[in-house]
Every structure is written in C-alpha cells, then in structure tokens.
Amino acid sequence: MVPPDSLTTPMNPSVPSLRQRLQQPGLVVAPGVHDMVSLRLADRLGFDALYMTGFGTVASHLGLPDAGLATYSDMVGRVRQMAGMARTPLIADGDTGYGGLLNVQHTVLGYEAAGAQAIQLEDQEVPKKCGHTPGRRVVAMADMVKKIEVAAASRRSKDFLIVARTDARSSLGLDEALRRAEAYARAGADVLFVESPQSEDEMRRIGRSFDLPLLANMVEGGYTPVLSQADLLAIGYKLAIFPVTALLAATQAMQAVYATLKSQGSSAGLQQPLMPFAALTELMDFAAVHAFEQRWADPQ
C-alpha cells in the first residue's frame, strides 16, 4: 500500500534502471500500457519495463487512430501520469518528435523530466501512422540521423535511452531499413527498432546485423510473426514490446459486456468473466483513501 498521504507510487529505487536491465542476461519483456488502469495492473506484476503504446494511448485518451493526431502536449501529460505512478521503468512512444529538430529537443527534455526512462523516435513523415498499417512513408535518412543526434545530445542523463525506430522496411525494403538502423546507431541511439519485418527469416537477419540492443514489436494480427521468448532471444532480440495485447483483450471483453447489456437489458446472465469489484477497489488503492480519512478525521 502507498503511504496514506499519497495516492501515487514513486519509482522503486531497488528496481534496476532500463539501461542496467538491458546489460543483464535475458529478454526484457515490456507489456503495453494504454491508460492508468492497465498501468496499475502491469506495474504490480514485476516486469522489467512497461511500454506506453502510442496506438493505445491515443485510442484511450482521444478516441482517435494513431495517425499523427496526438500532439506533444497530449502525450507528455500521459507520460507524466504513468511514470509518476509506476515503480517499473517506462518506455514512452515519442512518435516523430512532434516536429523539427527544436521540437525533438523539447520532446526529449519533456519526456525525461516527466519520468520516462526511454523515448522511442521514428523516421516517418508527418503525419505518422501506426507501424502495422499500410501507407507509411519515411523521411530522408540524413534528416532522421540529425534527429537522433539532437535527441542524444539533449538528454540530461545517459540513463535516459533513445530508441531509434525505422519504418523503411514496408516502403523501401529490408536492406534500406538495415542501412538506416546502422546510421541511427552511429548517431547515438541506444536501442534499435526495425519495424515490421515480415518473416522469421527477416527477423534473423536483423538479429545478425547489430551489436546494440534490438527491439521486437509483437503485434497480434500485424505484419511481424509473434515468436516465443526463447525464439526472440535466440534470434538476437533484447527487448520485446507487446503494445496492444492487453488493449485487444480488454476491448473484446468490453464489447461482449456491452452487447449483453444491449440484448438482455441486464448483466444478470453475463457470460464474460469479470474481475471482482473488491479486487478492482484494491487495485485502485481505496485502502490509501481510507487510511487518509482515518488519519485526518475530526475527533469525535
């Protein structure tokens, strides 16, 4: 339970930083979190990292597609809320940096100050699109190299990591994506993210190509095969994000609940499993509220 005079949970100092964890053996599994309920659920399970998904955060916060519609202000507020409550290192989607080089500097400084331990930046043109949707276009490689250089130079701490993502595979092919990832590594990226490889063979080629930690984006129903933990490690990946897995499950469950309410007018015959209400109140830490009220109650 959190202290009675606080309803947020500070970062646990005993938890290794993301940089430290990436230097240790094993695959870092980072589930996607899209709102504060999903963050609370994942944060208590002892993951090495959490991933603030752009797709899910834009969907849950704005009810809009991940298509370049969210602004820096929309997203940094979510970073601050999530990182401020999490005990687990948070990786946050920073899209394209929300503009030019000065915007990239502002975004990096803002995400770092908000408490994230890593920011993901991508080389798409504006407006960007979700990585597992068609029609993505990328900027010139030299432009993204400059963005990575600015990002690396702008951070206050080397423990704030720069995840460089390239979306070149879908429009320009894997060779160009690998060439770009190598350039982004030289520019100062800490983690490389080659988006949307379309087969296990392509993933193996990526794994053989770099010394920096590699990120695998596991999107159920996307372009990339979803592999086991052992296979991802064997291929050469160090970090695996599952950005929408929980969101897909939650949305399917909510759809079933709403359909039952619409068709039957009640939840009495609901077949969808539900979290007990007492467990939900425990998750949301109503105990801290009760403790606060007891501490500050007027004497009788």
N, C-alpha and C positions, 0 to 999 in steps of 0.2 A: 504494500500500500504506500502511496505517496505521503509526504508529510501533511498534517491536517491543514496547514495554512497555504498549501499549494496544490493546484489541480493539474499541474504538468509534471513530467518526469524528466529530469536532466540527464544528459548523456552519462552513462556509467563509465567512470574513469578506469575501471578494470577491464573493459572491453577493448580489444586491440583496435587500433585505427585501421581503416581500409588499406592504407599503404602497408602497414605491418602484416595484415592478414594476407595480402597478395604475395608477400615474401615467404609465407609458410606453405607447407605441403597441402595438397588437396584442392578441390574445386570450391570456389566461393559461389554459393547459390543465393541469388537475390530475388525474392519474390516481388512482383509488382504491387504497389500500394497506390490507391487512387483517391482515397478520402481518409478521414480521421478514424472511422470505424475499422477499415481494412488495416490502417497503420497500427492501431491498438492490438488487433488480432495477431498480426505478423510480428510485431515488436516483442511480444511476450514469449515467443517460441524459441529464441536463441539463435536466429540466423546470424551469419557473419555480416550481412549487409541487406539493405532494403533498396528497392528501385522505385522512385517516384515517376511513374509512367506518364508521359505526355498525353498519349491517347486516352488513358483512363481519367487523368486529372482534368483534361479539357472536357471530357464527356460528363463527368460527375459535377464539375464546378459550373460549366457553362451550358451543358446540354448540346454541345456542338461537335462536329467532326474535327479530328486532328488534322487541320488543313491550313495552318498558319493564321488562325483566327484569334488565338490567345496572345496576349501581349506580355511583355516582361512583367508589368505590374500584376497581371493576373497570376502569373506563375511564381514570382518570388514570394508573394504572400502565402501561397500553398507550401513552398519550401520552408518558410519560417514557421508555419504551423506544425508541419510534420517533423522537421528537425528539432523543434523546440520540445516536442513531446517524446520523441524516440530515444531509446537507450542504445539503439543499433545504428551504425554508420549508414547515412543516407546518400545514395547516388541520385542526382536530380537531372532530369531532361531539360537542357537549355536550348533546344531547337537549333536555330542558326546563329544564336547570339542576339537575335532581335534587331538586326541592322548591320551597320558598318563596323569598322574597327573600334571606334569610340564606344559604340553600343556593346561590343564584345567585352571591352574592359569593364564597362559599367555592370554588365551581367555577371561576369566572373566575380567582381568585388561584392556584388549584391548577394549572389548565391553563397559565397563563402561566409559573409557576415551573417547570413540567415541560418547558418549551421550545417549546410551540406558538407560532405567530405569529398564529393566529386561532382563535376558537371560534365554532361555529355553535349558535345557540339558537333553539328553535322554540316556537310558540304552541299546541301541542296540549295537551289534557287528559292527566292521568296516569291510567292508563298510556298512554304514547305508542305509536304504531305506525309502521312503515316508511311513507315518503311515497308509495309506489306500491302500497299495499294499501288495501282498502276499510274503511269504518267509522271513519275518523278524525274526532275531534271537537276543537274548539278552545276555549280559554278566552276570557273576555271580553277585548276589545281593550285596555281600560284596565289589566287585570292584566298583559298582556304588555308594554305600554308601560312600566310600572313596572319590570319585569324588565330591559328594555333600559337604562333609566336607571340602575339599580343596577349592571348589568354595565359600562357605560361609565364610571361613577364609581369602580368598584372596581379597575380595571386599574392597574398601576403605570406602564406606558408607553403612550403613544398609538400606538406601533407595533404593539401587540397589538390586533388588529382584532376587531370584533364583527360577525358575520354574522347578520342577523335573518331568520329564515325564518317564513313564514306558510303554514299548511296549509288556509286558509279556502276556497280555490278549490273543493275537492271537495265540501264540505258546504254552503257558503254562497254560492258563485258568485264569478266573477272580479271583479265590482265591489267586493265586500266585501274580497277579497284585496288589491286595489289600495289601497283605503282604509286597510287595516291597514298595508301596506308604507309608505305615506306617513307614518302616525303613528309607525312604528318609526324611520323616517329622522329625524323631528323629535326623537325620544327619544335619539338619539345613535348609531344603527347606522352602521357604515362601509360595509357591503355588504348589499344587499337580495336576498332569495331567495324568490321567489314560486313555491311548489312546485306541480307537477302541472298546468301549462297543458296543454290537451288538443288544441291545434291550432297550426299555424304562425301563424294569424291572432291567436290569443290571445297568443302569444309576441311578435308585433309590437306589440300593444297595450301589453304590459308594457314593451317597449323604448322606446316613445314617452313613457312616463309619469314617468320619474325621471331625475335627474341623477347620483345615486350609482351606483357600480359595481353591475352586476346579475350574479347567478349563475344559470347554466343547469345543471339537473340532467339529465344524459344517461344514462337507464337503459334499456338494451336490453330490450324487452318491457314497458316501463312505459307510463304514460299520455301522456307527452310525446314528440313526434317527435324523433328523433335527427338533428340537422342537421350540415352541414359546418362547418368552421371559418369559412369565408368567409361563410356564411349567418348564423351566430351573431353575427359582428362586424357585419354589415350591419343586423341587427335591432336591435342595441344592447347586446348582452351583452359583458361584460368578462372574465368568469371562467366556465369550463366545467369541471364535475367529471364524472368517469366512474367512479362509485363501485364498481360491481360488474362492470365489463367483464372485468378480469383474473380475478376470482373465478369468473365464469361459465366462462371458458375453462379455468381450472385444474381446476375441478370436473368439467367434461365430460371432460377428459383423464384425470383420476384414475379416473373411472367406467369409462372404456374399459379402462384398465390392470387394474383390479380384476376386471372382467368376463372379461378374457382369462385372468388367473391362475386364476379360479374354473373356467372352462370347459376350459382346457387344462392346468392344473397347472404351468405354466412361463411364463416371459417369452420363451422361445426364438422363438416365432412372432409376437411382438408387432408390430402394425402402427402403433401410436401413436408418433409421433416423440418421442424423449427427449433431454433435454439431456445431453451427455457428462458422465460422472462427474467428469472432470478440470475441466470448466467449473464444475460445482457446487462443488467444493472451492475453486476460485479465487474464486467468488462469496462464499463464506463466509469467505474470507481465512485459509485454513490457512497461508498464507505468513507471516502475523504470528505464528502459533503456532510455526512452525519457527524463525523469527528469534529469538523469545523464548527458545526452548530452547537455541539456539546461544549466545546471549549469556550465559545463566546456567548453562550446562553445567559440571559439575565437571571441573576439569583432570585429564587422564589422566596 
